[in-house]
Amino acid sequence: GVRQPLVGIAVTEIAVRSRRHKTMAVEEANFVARIHSAAAAVATGEPATFVVMQVAAQLIDLLFLRDCRFDPAASDQHRAYMTQDGDVFLAGMRWGVEQMGLPGSEVELVVEYQGRFFGQYVMVPTPGKPVSQERRVVASALADQVGAALAARHAIGA
């Protein structure tokens, strides 16, 4: 009687959760691969311009962006910006990226290394496309790799 439909529901729920966990594991492995790729490019001495472009392409894919460019100059515009821990602020207020996606027409992601400013990525979001905290933290880690590449280039004078 009643027991069989409950067992069917339970089995279906277990299968759904299993698929969800597998999808999350694949996504997390992908995140690690992205960071490793950028770190390897820096460690092997790839030209900083290559690392800058590689990370711009990664950011487009990772954050569902319509466009992304690197600007080495400090910005005087009051754009939304992403912090080191992946939080996004617009006009001084934290933005709910998980629900609403990245805000505005452009979002900045600063590139620094050991407290030294090297520029920022200017990211053009896809309106209304949610972006997880994990994805934003990976984006920040990628920007850190660019900072290391640019710092190395400046240290060498190349």
SEBA-361123 format. One record per residue: residue number from 1; residue in one letter; x, z, y of N, C-alpha, C in turn. Coordinates in Angstrom, 1 decimal, decimal comma. Atoms other than C-alpha are relative to their C-alpha. Example, Ala and Ser with C-alpha at 12.3 -4.5 7.8 and 13.67 -1.06 7.14 Angstrom:
{bagu 1; a; {0,9; 0,0; -1,2}; {12,3; 7,8; -4,5}; {0,9; 0,0; 1,2}},
{bagu 2; s; {-0,9; 0,0; -1,1}; {13,7; 7,1; -1,1}; {-0,8; 0,8; 1,1}},
This chain:
{bagu 1; g; {0,8; 0,0; -1,2}; {0,0; 0,0; 0,0}; {0,8; 0,0; 1,3}},
{bagu 2; v; {-0,6; -0,1; -1,4}; {1,4; 1,3; 3,3}; {1,5; 0,0; -0,1}},
{bagu 3; r; {-1,4; -0,1; 0,1}; {4,9; 1,8; 2,0}; {0,8; -1,3; 0,1}},
{bagu 4; q; {-0,7; 1,3; 0,0}; {5,9; -1,9; 1,5}; {0,1; -0,5; 1,4}},
{bagu 5; p; {-0,2; 0,5; -1,4}; {5,2; -2,9; 5,2}; {1,1; 0,8; 0,7}},
{bagu 6; l; {-1,0; -0,9; -0,7}; {7,3; 0,1; 6,4}; {1,4; -0,4; -0,5}},
{bagu 7; v; {-1,3; 0,4; 0,5}; {10,2; -0,9; 4,1}; {0,4; -1,4; 0,6}},
{bagu 8; g; {-0,3; 1,3; -0,6}; {9,9; -4,5; 5,4}; {0,5; 0,1; 1,5}},
{bagu 9; i; {-0,3; -0,2; -1,4}; {10,0; -3,3; 9,0}; {1,4; 0,6; 0,1}},
{bagu 10; a; {-1,3; -0,7; -0,1}; {13,0; -1,0; 8,3}; {1,1; -1,0; -0,4}},
{bagu 11; v; {-1,0; 1,0; 0,3}; {14,9; -3,9; 6,6}; {0,2; -1,0; 1,1}},
{bagu 12; t; {-0,1; 0,9; -1,2}; {14,2; -6,2; 9,5}; {0,8; 0,6; 1,1}},
{bagu 13; e; {-0,6; -0,7; -1,1}; {15,3; -3,6; 12,0}; {1,5; 0,2; -0,3}},
{bagu 14; i; {-1,4; -0,1; 0,4}; {18,6; -3,0; 10,0}; {0,7; -1,3; 0,2}},
{bagu 15; a; {-0,6; 1,3; -0,1}; {19,2; -6,7; 9,9}; {0,3; -0,4; 1,5}},
{bagu 16; v; {-0,1; 0,3; -1,4}; {18,6; -7,1; 13,7}; {1,2; 0,8; 0,6}},
{bagu 17; r; {-1,1; -0,9; -0,6}; {21,0; -4,1; 14,5}; {1,3; -0,5; -0,6}},
{bagu 18; s; {-1,2; 0,5; 0,6}; {23,6; -5,5; 12,1}; {0,5; -1,3; 0,8}},
{bagu 19; r; {-0,3; 1,2; -0,8}; {23,5; -8,9; 13,9}; {0,5; 0,4; 1,4}},
{bagu 20; r; {-0,4; -0,4; -1,4}; {23,7; -7,2; 17,3}; {1,4; 0,6; 0,0}},
{bagu 21; h; {-1,3; -0,6; 0,1}; {26,7; -5,1; 16,2}; {1,1; -1,1; -0,2}},
{bagu 22; k; {-0,9; 1,1; 0,2}; {28,4; -8,2; 14,9}; {0,3; -0,8; 1,2}},
{bagu 23; t; {-0,1; 0,8; -1,2}; {27,8; -10,1; 18,1}; {0,8; 0,8; 1,0}},
{bagu 24; m; {-0,8; -0,9; -0,9}; {29,2; -7,1; 20,1}; {1,5; 0,0; -0,4}},
{bagu 25; a; {-1,4; 0,0; 0,5}; {32,3; -7,0; 17,9}; {0,7; -1,3; 0,3}},
{bagu 26; v; {-0,6; 1,3; -0,3}; {32,9; -10,7; 18,3}; {0,3; -0,1; 1,5}},
{bagu 27; e; {-0,2; 0,1; -1,4}; {32,5; -10,4; 22,1}; {1,2; 0,9; 0,4}},
{bagu 28; e; {-1,1; -0,9; -0,4}; {34,9; -7,4; 22,3}; {1,3; -0,6; -0,4}},
{bagu 29; a; {-1,2; 0,6; 0,4}; {37,5; -9,3; 20,3}; {0,4; -1,1; 0,9}},
{bagu 30; n; {-0,2; 1,1; -1,0}; {37,1; -12,2; 22,7}; {0,6; 0,6; 1,3}},
{bagu 31; f; {-0,6; -0,7; -1,3}; {37,7; -9,8; 25,7}; {1,4; 0,3; -0,2}},
{bagu 32; v; {-1,4; -0,3; 0,2}; {40,9; -8,6; 24,1}; {0,9; -1,2; 0,0}},
{bagu 33; a; {-0,7; 1,3; 0,0}; {42,0; -12,2; 23,5}; {0,2; -0,5; 1,4}},
{bagu 34; r; {-0,1; 0,4; -1,4}; {41,4; -13,0; 27,1}; {1,1; 0,7; 0,7}},
{bagu 35; i; {-1,0; -0,9; -0,7}; {43,5; -10,1; 28,4}; {1,4; -0,3; -0,6}},
{bagu 36; h; {-1,2; 0,3; 0,7}; {46,2; -10,8; 25,8}; {0,6; -1,4; 0,4}},
{bagu 37; s; {-0,5; 1,3; -0,4}; {46,4; -14,5; 26,8}; {0,6; 0,1; 1,4}},
{bagu 38; a; {-0,5; -0,1; -1,4}; {46,9; -13,6; 30,5}; {1,3; 0,8; 0,0}},
{bagu 39; a; {-1,2; -0,9; 0,1}; {49,4; -10,8; 29,6}; {1,2; -0,8; -0,6}},
{bagu 40; a; {-1,1; 0,8; 0,7}; {51,4; -13,2; 27,3}; {0,5; -1,0; 1,0}},
{bagu 41; a; {-0,4; 1,0; -1,0}; {51,5; -15,8; 30,1}; {1,0; 0,6; 1,0}},
{bagu 42; v; {-0,9; -0,7; -1,0}; {53,0; -13,2; 32,5}; {1,3; 0,4; -0,7}},
{bagu 43; a; {-1,2; -0,5; 0,7}; {55,4; -11,8; 29,9}; {1,0; -1,1; -0,4}},
{bagu 44; t; {-0,9; 1,1; 0,4}; {56,8; -15,2; 28,9}; {0,5; -0,7; 1,2}},
{bagu 45; g; {-0,5; 0,6; -1,3}; {57,4; -16,1; 32,6}; {-0,7; -1,3; 0,4}},
{bagu 46; e; {0,8; 1,2; -0,5}; {54,7; -18,8; 33,0}; {0,0; 0,1; 1,5}},
{bagu 47; p; {0,1; 0,0; -1,4}; {54,6; -19,9; 36,6}; {-1,2; 0,7; 0,5}},
{bagu 48; a; {1,1; -0,8; -0,5}; {52,4; -17,6; 38,7}; {-1,2; -0,9; 0,3}},
{bagu 49; t; {1,1; 0,9; -0,3}; {50,3; -20,7; 39,8}; {-0,8; -0,3; -1,3}},
{bagu 50; f; {0,7; 0,2; 1,3}; {49,5; -21,3; 36,1}; {-0,9; 1,2; -0,3}},
{bagu 51; v; {0,8; -1,2; 0,3}; {48,4; -17,7; 35,6}; {-1,2; 0,1; 0,9}},
{bagu 52; v; {1,1; -0,1; -1,0}; {46,3; -17,8; 38,8}; {-1,1; -1,0; -0,5}},
{bagu 53; m; {1,0; 1,0; 0,4}; {44,5; -21,0; 37,6}; {-0,6; 0,4; -1,4}},
{bagu 54; q; {0,5; -0,4; 1,3}; {44,2; -19,7; 34,0}; {-1,1; 1,1; 0,1}},
{bagu 55; v; {0,9; -1,1; -0,2}; {42,5; -16,5; 35,2}; {-1,2; -0,5; 0,7}},
{bagu 56; a; {1,2; 0,5; -0,7}; {40,2; -18,4; 37,6}; {-1,0; -0,6; -1,1}},
{bagu 57; a; {0,9; 0,6; 1,0}; {38,9; -20,4; 34,6}; {-0,6; 1,1; -0,9}},
{bagu 58; q; {0,5; -1,1; 0,8}; {38,6; -17,2; 32,5}; {-1,1; 0,7; 0,7}},
{bagu 59; l; {1,0; -0,7; -0,8}; {36,6; -15,5; 35,3}; {-1,3; -0,8; 0,1}},
{bagu 60; i; {1,2; 0,9; 0,0}; {34,2; -18,5; 35,5}; {-0,8; 0,2; -1,3}},
{bagu 61; d; {0,6; -0,1; 1,3}; {33,5; -18,2; 31,8}; {-0,5; 1,4; -0,2}},
{bagu 62; l; {0,3; -1,4; 0,3}; {33,5; -14,4; 31,6}; {-1,2; 0,5; 0,8}},
{bagu 63; l; {1,0; -0,5; -0,9}; {31,3; -13,7; 34,6}; {-1,2; -0,9; 0,4}},
{bagu 64; f; {1,1; 1,0; -0,2}; {29,0; -16,7; 34,4}; {0,0; -0,6; 1,4}},
{bagu 65; l; {-0,1; 0,4; -1,4}; {30,3; -18,0; 37,8}; {-0,3; -1,5; 0,1}},
{bagu 66; r; {0,1; 1,4; -0,3}; {29,4; -21,3; 39,4}; {1,3; -0,6; 0,5}},
{bagu 67; d; {-1,3; 0,4; -0,5}; {32,9; -21,4; 41,0}; {0,8; 1,2; 0,2}},
{bagu 68; c; {-0,9; -1,1; -0,2}; {36,0; -19,3; 41,5}; {1,3; -0,6; 0,6}},
{bagu 69; r; {-1,2; 0,4; -0,6}; {39,0; -19,8; 43,8}; {0,9; 1,2; 0,3}},
{bagu 70; f; {-0,9; -1,1; -0,4}; {42,1; -17,8; 44,6}; {0,4; -0,2; 1,5}},
{bagu 71; d; {-0,3; 0,1; -1,5}; {42,7; -17,0; 48,3}; {1,2; 1,0; 0,2}},
{bagu 72; p; {-1,1; -0,9; -0,2}; {46,2; -15,5; 49,0}; {-0,1; 0,8; 1,3}},
{bagu 73; a; {0,1; -0,7; -1,3}; {45,1; -14,4; 52,5}; {-1,0; 1,1; -0,1}},
{bagu 74; a; {1,0; -1,0; -0,1}; {43,3; -11,2; 53,3}; {-1,2; -0,5; 0,7}},
{bagu 75; s; {1,2; 0,5; -0,5}; {39,7; -11,8; 54,0}; {-0,5; 0,9; 1,2}},
{bagu 76; d; {0,7; -0,7; -1,0}; {37,9; -10,8; 57,2}; {-1,5; -0,1; -0,1}},
{bagu 77; q; {1,4; 0,1; 0,2}; {34,6; -11,7; 55,8}; {-0,5; 1,3; -0,7}},
{bagu 78; h; {0,6; -1,2; 0,6}; {32,2; -8,9; 54,7}; {-0,8; -0,5; -1,2}},
{bagu 79; r; {0,6; 0,4; 1,2}; {31,5; -10,2; 51,2}; {-0,2; 1,2; -0,9}},
{bagu 80; a; {0,1; -0,9; 1,1}; {30,4; -8,3; 48,2}; {1,3; 0,1; -0,7}},
{bagu 81; y; {-1,3; -0,1; 0,7}; {33,4; -7,0; 46,2}; {-0,2; 0,8; -1,3}},
{bagu 82; m; {0,0; -0,7; 1,3}; {34,2; -5,8; 42,7}; {1,2; 0,9; 0,1}},
{bagu 83; t; {-1,1; -1,0; 0,1}; {36,3; -2,6; 42,2}; {0,8; -0,1; -1,3}},
{bagu 84; q; {-0,9; -0,1; 1,2}; {39,0; -1,9; 39,6}; {-0,8; 0,4; -1,2}},
{bagu 85; d; {0,8; -0,4; 1,2}; {36,4; -0,3; 37,3}; {-1,2; -0,8; -0,2}},
{bagu 86; g; {1,1; 1,0; 0,2}; {34,0; -3,2; 37,6}; {-1,3; 0,3; 0,8}},
{bagu 87; d; {1,1; -0,2; -0,9}; {31,6; -1,7; 40,1}; {-0,1; -1,1; 1,1}},
{bagu 88; v; {0,1; 1,0; -1,0}; {30,2; -4,1; 42,6}; {-0,7; 0,6; 1,2}},
{bagu 89; f; {0,6; -0,5; -1,2}; {29,4; -3,2; 46,2}; {-0,4; -1,1; 1,0}},
{bagu 90; l; {0,5; 0,9; -1,0}; {27,4; -5,0; 48,8}; {-0,4; 0,8; 1,2}},
{bagu 91; a; {0,3; -0,8; -1,2}; {27,2; -3,6; 52,4}; {0,1; 1,5; -0,3}},
{bagu 92; g; {-0,3; -1,4; 0,3}; {28,7; -0,3; 51,1}; {-0,9; 0,6; -1,1}},
{bagu 93; m; {0,9; -0,5; 1,0}; {26,0; 0,1; 48,4}; {0,4; -0,6; -1,4}},
{bagu 94; r; {-0,3; 0,5; 1,4}; {26,6; -0,1; 44,6}; {-1,1; -0,9; -0,4}},
{bagu 95; w; {0,9; 1,0; 0,4}; {24,9; -3,2; 43,2}; {-0,3; 0,1; -1,5}},
{bagu 96; g; {0,3; -0,1; 1,4}; {23,0; -3,2; 39,9}; {0,2; -1,3; -0,7}},
{bagu 97; v; {-0,4; 1,3; 0,6}; {24,8; -6,1; 38,3}; {-0,6; -0,2; -1,4}},
{bagu 98; e; {0,5; 0,1; 1,4}; {23,6; -5,3; 34,8}; {-1,4; -0,6; 0,0}},
{bagu 99; q; {1,4; 0,6; 0,0}; {20,0; -6,2; 35,8}; {-0,1; -1,2; 0,9}},
{bagu 100; m; {0,3; 1,0; -0,9}; {20,3; -8,5; 38,8}; {1,2; -1,0; 0,1}},
{bagu 101; g; {-1,1; 1,0; -0,1}; {23,7; -10,3; 38,4}; {0,8; 0,3; 1,3}},
{bagu 102; l; {-0,9; -0,2; -1,2}; {26,4; -10,6; 41,0}; {-0,8; -0,4; 1,3}},
{bagu 103; p; {0,8; 0,2; -1,2}; {25,0; -10,4; 44,6}; {0,6; -1,1; 0,9}},
{bagu 104; g; {-0,4; 0,8; -1,2}; {25,2; -12,9; 47,5}; {0,5; -1,3; -0,5}},
{bagu 105; s; {-0,5; 1,3; 0,3}; {26,9; -16,2; 47,7}; {1,4; 0,0; -0,5}},
{bagu 106; e; {-1,3; -0,2; 0,5}; {30,4; -14,9; 47,1}; {0,4; 1,5; -0,2}},
{bagu 107; v; {-0,4; -1,4; 0,3}; {32,0; -11,8; 45,6}; {1,6; -0,1; -0,1}},
{bagu 108; e; {-1,5; -0,1; 0,1}; {35,7; -10,8; 46,0}; {0,5; 0,9; -1,1}},
{bagu 109; l; {-0,7; -0,8; 1,0}; {38,0; -9,5; 43,3}; {1,4; 0,0; 0,5}},
{bagu 110; v; {-1,3; -0,1; -0,6}; {41,2; -8,2; 44,9}; {1,1; 0,0; -1,1}},
{bagu 111; v; {-1,1; 0,1; 0,9}; {44,5; -9,0; 43,3}; {1,1; 0,8; 0,6}},
{bagu 112; e; {-1,1; -0,9; -0,5}; {47,1; -6,2; 43,7}; {0,9; 0,3; -1,1}},
{bagu 113; y; {-0,9; -0,5; 1,0}; {50,1; -4,9; 41,9}; {0,8; 1,1; 0,7}},
{bagu 114; q; {-0,7; -1,2; -0,5}; {51,6; -1,4; 42,5}; {-0,4; 0,2; 1,4}},
{bagu 115; g; {0,5; -0,2; -1,4}; {49,4; -1,1; 45,6}; {0,3; -1,1; 1,0}},
{bagu 116; r; {-0,3; 1,2; -0,9}; {50,6; -4,4; 47,1}; {-1,0; -1,1; -0,2}},
{bagu 117; f; {1,1; 1,0; -0,1}; {48,0; -6,9; 48,1}; {0,6; -1,4; -0,2}},
{bagu 118; f; {-0,5; 1,4; 0,2}; {48,5; -10,5; 46,8}; {-1,1; -1,0; 0,3}},
{bagu 119; g; {1,1; 1,0; -0,3}; {45,1; -12,1; 47,6}; {-1,2; 0,5; -0,7}},
{bagu 120; q; {1,2; -0,3; 0,7}; {41,7; -12,2; 46,0}; {-0,6; -1,2; -0,6}},
{bagu 121; y; {0,9; 1,1; 0,5}; {39,5; -14,3; 43,8}; {-1,3; 0,1; 0,8}},
{bagu 122; v; {1,3; 0,1; -0,7}; {36,5; -15,5; 45,7}; {-0,9; -0,7; -1,1}},
{bagu 123; m; {0,8; 0,4; 1,1}; {33,8; -15,8; 43,0}; {-1,4; -0,4; 0,5}},
{bagu 124; v; {1,4; 0,4; -0,4}; {30,5; -17,8; 43,4}; {-0,9; 0,3; -1,2}},
{bagu 125; p; {0,9; -0,4; 1,1}; {27,9; -16,1; 41,2}; {-1,1; -1,0; -0,3}},
{bagu 126; t; {1,2; 0,7; 0,4}; {25,1; -17,6; 39,2}; {-1,2; 1,0; 0,3}},
{bagu 127; p; {1,1; -1,0; -0,4}; {22,0; -15,9; 40,9}; {-0,8; 0,5; -1,2}},
{bagu 128; g; {0,9; -0,6; 1,0}; {20,1; -13,5; 38,7}; {0,6; 0,0; -1,4}},
{bagu 129; k; {-0,6; 0,0; 1,3}; {22,5; -13,8; 35,7}; {0,7; 1,4; -0,2}},
{bagu 130; p; {-0,6; -1,3; 0,2}; {23,3; -10,2; 34,5}; {1,4; -0,1; -0,6}},
{bagu 131; v; {-1,4; -0,1; 0,5}; {26,9; -9,3; 33,9}; {0,3; 1,4; -0,4}},
{bagu 132; s; {-0,3; -1,4; 0,5}; {27,9; -6,3; 31,8}; {1,2; 0,6; 0,6}},
{bagu 133; q; {-1,1; -0,7; -0,4}; {30,2; -3,6; 32,8}; {1,3; -0,4; -0,7}},
{bagu 134; e; {-1,1; 0,4; 0,8}; {32,5; -4,6; 30,0}; {0,7; -1,3; 0,5}},
{bagu 135; r; {-0,5; 1,3; -0,5}; {32,8; -8,1; 31,3}; {0,7; 0,2; 1,4}},
{bagu 136; r; {-0,6; -0,3; -1,3}; {33,5; -6,8; 34,8}; {1,4; 0,7; -0,1}},
{bagu 137; v; {-1,2; -0,8; 0,2}; {36,2; -4,4; 33,6}; {1,1; -1,0; -0,5}},
{bagu 138; v; {-1,0; 1,0; 0,5}; {37,9; -7,3; 31,7}; {0,4; -0,9; 1,2}},
{bagu 139; a; {-0,3; 0,8; -1,2}; {37,7; -9,4; 34,9}; {1,1; 0,7; 0,9}},
{bagu 140; s; {-0,9; -0,8; -0,8}; {39,5; -6,6; 36,8}; {1,4; 0,0; -0,7}},
{bagu 141; a; {-1,3; 0,0; 0,8}; {42,2; -6,4; 34,0}; {0,7; -1,4; 0,1}},
{bagu 142; l; {-0,6; 1,3; -0,2}; {42,7; -10,2; 34,3}; {0,6; -0,1; 1,4}},
{bagu 143; a; {-0,6; 0,1; -1,4}; {43,2; -9,9; 38,1}; {1,3; 0,8; 0,1}},
{bagu 144; d; {-1,3; -0,8; 0,0}; {45,8; -7,2; 37,4}; {1,1; -0,8; -0,5}},
{bagu 145; q; {-1,0; 0,8; 0,6}; {47,7; -9,6; 35,3}; {0,5; -1,1; 1,0}},
{bagu 146; v; {-0,4; 0,9; -1,1}; {47,7; -12,1; 38,2}; {0,9; 0,7; 1,0}},
{bagu 147; g; {-0,8; -0,8; -0,9}; {49,0; -9,4; 40,4}; {1,4; 0,2; -0,5}},
{bagu 148; a; {-1,3; -0,1; 0,6}; {51,9; -8,8; 38,0}; {0,8; -1,3; 0,0}},
{bagu 149; a; {-0,7; 1,3; 0,0}; {52,7; -12,5; 37,8}; {0,4; -0,3; 1,4}},
{bagu 150; l; {-0,4; 0,3; -1,4}; {52,7; -12,8; 41,6}; {1,1; 0,9; 0,5}},
{bagu 151; a; {-1,1; -0,9; -0,3}; {54,8; -9,7; 42,0}; {1,3; -0,4; -0,6}},
{bagu 152; a; {-1,2; 0,5; 0,7}; {57,3; -11,1; 39,5}; {0,6; -1,2; 0,7}},
{bagu 153; r; {-0,4; 1,2; -0,7}; {57,4; -14,4; 41,4}; {0,7; 0,4; 1,3}},
{bagu 154; h; {-0,6; -0,4; -1,3}; {58,1; -12,6; 44,7}; {1,3; 0,7; -0,2}},
{bagu 155; a; {-1,2; -0,7; 0,3}; {60,7; -10,4; 43,0}; {1,2; -1,0; -0,3}},
{bagu 156; i; {-1,0; 1,0; 0,4}; {62,5; -13,4; 41,7}; {0,3; -1,0; 1,2}},
{bagu 157; g; {-0,1; 0,9; -1,2}; {61,9; -15,4; 44,9}; {-0,3; -1,4; -0,4}},
{bagu 158; a; {0,3; 1,3; 0,5}; {60,5; -18,3; 42,9}; {-1,3; -0,5; 0,7}},
